[in-house]
Amino acid sequence: MDQRIIGMIENVVGKEGYSTKTADLYTYGFDASIFHNSPDIVVQPRTTEQVSEIMKIANSERIPVVPRGAGTGLCGSAVPMKGGIVLAMQKMDKIKNVSVEDLWVDVEAGCVYDDLNRELLKHGFFFPPSPGSAEACQVGGMVATNASGMRAVKYGATRDFVLGLTFVKADGEIVRAGTRTIKDSSGYQLARLMCGSEGTLGVITEVTFKIATKPKKSASCLCGFDDVEDAGRCIAGLIAKPLIPASCELMDSVSIEAVNKARGNPLPACKAICIVEVDGETDEIIHRDLKIVEEVAKEKGAISVTPSFDAKEISKWTDARKSVMTSLSALKPGYSSVSLADDMGVPVSRVPEAVKAFQGIAAKYGVTIATYGHASDGNLHTKMLIDPTDKDEWERGVKAVDEIFDVCIELGGTVTGEHGVGISKAPNYMKERASELSSIIAIKKAMDPENILNPGKMEQWHGSILTHLRYPCKEII
Ligand SMILES: Cc1cc2nc3c(=O)[nH]c(=O)nc-3n(C[C@H](O)[C@H](O)[C@H](O)COP(=O)(O)OP(=O)(O)OC[C@H]3O[C@@H](n4cnc5c(N)ncnc54)[C@H](O)[C@@H]3O)c2cc1C
């Protein structure tokens, strides 16, 4: 980047507010996906006004800008594929106002999810989505990907909590969208449009979230099965009862084996596991709901049912579930756990069919796939174990991925339940959303006519997904 532009940026954020050091550029070229590409400069703004000034420079000089939260995204959406400016939001992390009477909190986009909840818990409230990356991801990144997690089945995704937000448009205009009221029926819901926009429509600088009361009691039940389809049927059976669990996590045999190998057998050895959490205000409610879980699990063929009120035991189970992604590599030395088709959503009643189909596809292409996820909202994660130096294995992996996505779309599902599109989902997202594409393209053009905001992502990605890889095979097709 030329000195003239660096000087203009320095005038806005000062010497401490940016870096062009090689190590920083390299680091900010990653997120948690399979991709890497370095930006030309990393800028860390402290105010909405600074973001606005940076955007004015970028827009007039036609420089790509990638807003960045914590870089925990799994699809490459925060990787600056075309270089330019990475706008890293971590210095805008203030919780500005908690209004419990009005049920909202005003928070800056760079605030970490767990930090926000630590503050809200002091008042007996919480912001429920609970992504697996809770201790790192930022609320701005959560809005931009419409993140969710274990508790979405009962409480909803990030989108369901956004009352309003402030964002900066590509030309630097500062927009306050939405309200601070629980209800809002006034026209286009611009704040909602920013949910899932992945940094392509504006830079989110502040958010007003609705907050929820934290239930006083909870307990969990670990159900083991010798057939993954039975586990899927158990989940659908619970919902149909009706019992909406606080969370319900599914793990298949590959996930269980990997976690038991990597972490010293925290789980019973079986073909599938459901960890069902129930919550409520009284012990009576918890006991009643746990009994329903036990009954349904046995009716659907559970071979073991272990209810627990013990926080230590429950966190051993949830830690085990959260560690699938990292544990998978323990199954084959030299192999890496990669995010390719990593978070499809299907209707809950189709979860058993989907999981069975994924296993068939893995066998067909000779790749190892672990399936797990927040299955009570139909959200299934698949991680693939790949030798990252083997081109042939990558190619078989991508063929498997395409078939997995086809199955999900056929079952009435989506290629991404919570992680977003970025690059790795782009081709199949366009397939899934074919009838929305012309409107999507028109919205992007209207909001960002110079195409400087996170260019080349989502509907703009037309190449292979095996490109700019962070692994030794950098380009495959
Ligand atoms: C171990 C692990 C577990 C995970 N578990 C879950 C899970 O359970 N549920 C889930 O939904 N996701 C999960 N994820 C994915 C990821 O954590 C989420 O997508 C998260 O919301 C990303 O937040 P971030 O701050 O890291 O954003 P980043 O990865 O930095 O960015 C993600 C996208 O948001 C855009 N963006 C970031 N901040 C802004 C902003 N202020 N304004 C405009 N655009 C912005 C970026 O440009 C990019 O397109 C997981 C990831 C990991 C590594």
The ligand as a Tripos MOL2 file, in Angstrom:
@<TRIPOS>MOLECULE
LIG
   53    58     1     0     0
SMALL
NO_CHARGES

@<TRIPOS>ATOM
      1 C1        -14.3150  -23.7450   17.6340 C.3       1 LIG1
      2 C2        -15.3810  -22.9950   16.8970 C.ar      1 LIG1
      3 C3        -16.7010  -23.2070   17.2220 C.ar      1 LIG1
      4 C4        -17.7170  -22.5050   16.5560 C.ar      1 LIG1
      5 N1        -19.0070  -22.7180   16.9220 N.ar      1 LIG1
      6 C5        -19.9820  -21.9960   16.3470 C.ar      1 LIG1
      7 C6        -21.3290  -22.1690   16.7500 C.ar      1 LIG1
      8 O1        -21.6590  -22.9680   17.6210 O.2       1 LIG1
      9 N2        -22.2590  -21.4010   16.1440 N.ar      1 LIG1
     10 C7        -21.9390  -20.4870   15.1750 C.ar      1 LIG1
     11 O2        -22.8330  -19.8030   14.6810 O.2       1 LIG1
     12 N3        -20.6760  -20.3250   14.7600 N.ar      1 LIG1
     13 C8        -19.6910  -21.0390   15.3190 C.ar      1 LIG1
     14 N4        -18.4030  -20.8710   14.9130 N.ar      1 LIG1
     15 C9        -18.1150  -19.9320   13.8140 C.3       1 LIG1
     16 C10       -17.8070  -18.4800   14.2800 C.3       1 LIG1
     17 O3        -17.3390  -18.4860   15.6000 O.3       1 LIG1
     18 C11       -19.0140  -17.5680   14.1650 C.3       1 LIG1
     19 O4        -19.3510  -17.4180   12.8020 O.3       1 LIG1
     20 C12       -18.8070  -16.1690   14.7710 C.3       1 LIG1
     21 O5        -20.0160  -15.4860   14.7540 O.3       1 LIG1
     22 C13       -17.7590  -15.3410   14.0510 C.3       1 LIG1
     23 O6        -17.4740  -14.2170   14.8450 O.3       1 LIG1
     24 P1        -16.0630  -13.4800   14.7350 P.3       1 LIG1
     25 O7        -16.1120  -12.3040   15.6380 O.co2     1 LIG1
     26 O8        -14.9620  -14.4110   14.9250 O.co2     1 LIG1
     27 O9        -16.1510  -12.9960   13.2130 O.3       1 LIG1
     28 P2        -15.0580  -13.1320   12.0490 P.3       1 LIG1
     29 O10       -14.7110  -14.5650   11.8070 O.co2     1 LIG1
     30 O11       -13.9440  -12.1980   12.2970 O.co2     1 LIG1
     31 O12       -15.9080  -12.5780   10.8030 O.3       1 LIG1
     32 C14       -16.9870  -13.3140   10.3030 C.3       1 LIG1
     33 C15       -17.7040  -12.4700    9.2300 C.3       1 LIG1
     34 O13       -18.3220  -11.3530    9.8620 O.3       1 LIG1
     35 C16       -17.8490  -10.1310    9.2960 C.3       1 LIG1
     36 N5        -17.7230   -9.1690   10.3980 N.ar      1 LIG1
     37 C17       -17.0890   -9.3350   11.5870 C.ar      1 LIG1
     38 N6        -17.2480   -8.2520   12.3550 N.ar      1 LIG1
     39 C18       -17.9960   -7.3660   11.6200 C.ar      1 LIG1
     40 C19       -18.4850   -6.0710   11.8640 C.ar      1 LIG1
     41 N7        -18.2630   -5.4230   13.0050 N.pl3     1 LIG1
     42 N8        -19.2060   -5.4700   10.8860 N.ar      1 LIG1
     43 C20       -19.4850   -6.1090    9.7190 C.ar      1 LIG1
     44 N9        -19.0310   -7.3420    9.4420 N.ar      1 LIG1
     45 C21       -18.3070   -7.9630   10.3950 C.ar      1 LIG1
     46 C22       -16.5170  -10.4660    8.6450 C.3       1 LIG1
     47 O14       -16.2410   -9.5940    7.5630 O.3       1 LIG1
     48 C23       -16.7790  -11.8820    8.1760 C.3       1 LIG1
     49 O15       -17.4670  -11.8250    6.9650 O.3       1 LIG1
     50 C24       -17.3710  -21.5740   15.5370 C.ar      1 LIG1
     51 C25       -16.0290  -21.3620   15.2210 C.ar      1 LIG1
     52 C26       -15.0430  -22.0630   15.8790 C.ar      1 LIG1
     53 C27       -13.6160  -21.8110   15.5190 C.3       1 LIG1
@<TRIPOS>BOND
     1     1     2 1
     2     2     3 ar
     3     2    52 ar
     4     3     4 ar
     5     4     5 ar
     6     4    50 ar
     7     5     6 ar
     8     6     7 ar
     9     6    13 1
    10     7     8 2
    11     7     9 ar
    12     9    10 ar
    13    10    11 2
    14    10    12 ar
    15    12    13 ar
    16    13    14 ar
    17    14    15 1
    18    14    50 ar
    19    15    16 1
    20    16    17 1
    21    16    18 1
    22    18    19 1
    23    18    20 1
    24    20    21 1
    25    20    22 1
    26    22    23 1
    27    23    24 1
    28    24    25 2
    29    24    26 1
    30    24    27 1
    31    27    28 1
    32    28    29 2
    33    28    30 1
    34    28    31 1
    35    31    32 1
    36    32    33 1
    37    33    34 1
    38    33    48 1
    39    34    35 1
    40    35    36 1
    41    35    46 1
    42    36    37 ar
    43    36    45 ar
    44    37    38 ar
    45    38    39 ar
    46    39    40 ar
    47    39    45 ar
    48    40    41 1
    49    40    42 ar
    50    42    43 ar
    51    43    44 ar
    52    44    45 ar
    53    46    47 1
    54    46    48 1
    55    48    49 1
    56    50    51 ar
    57    51    52 ar
    58    52    53 1
@<TRIPOS>SUBSTRUCTURE
     1 LIG1         1 GROUP 0 **** ****
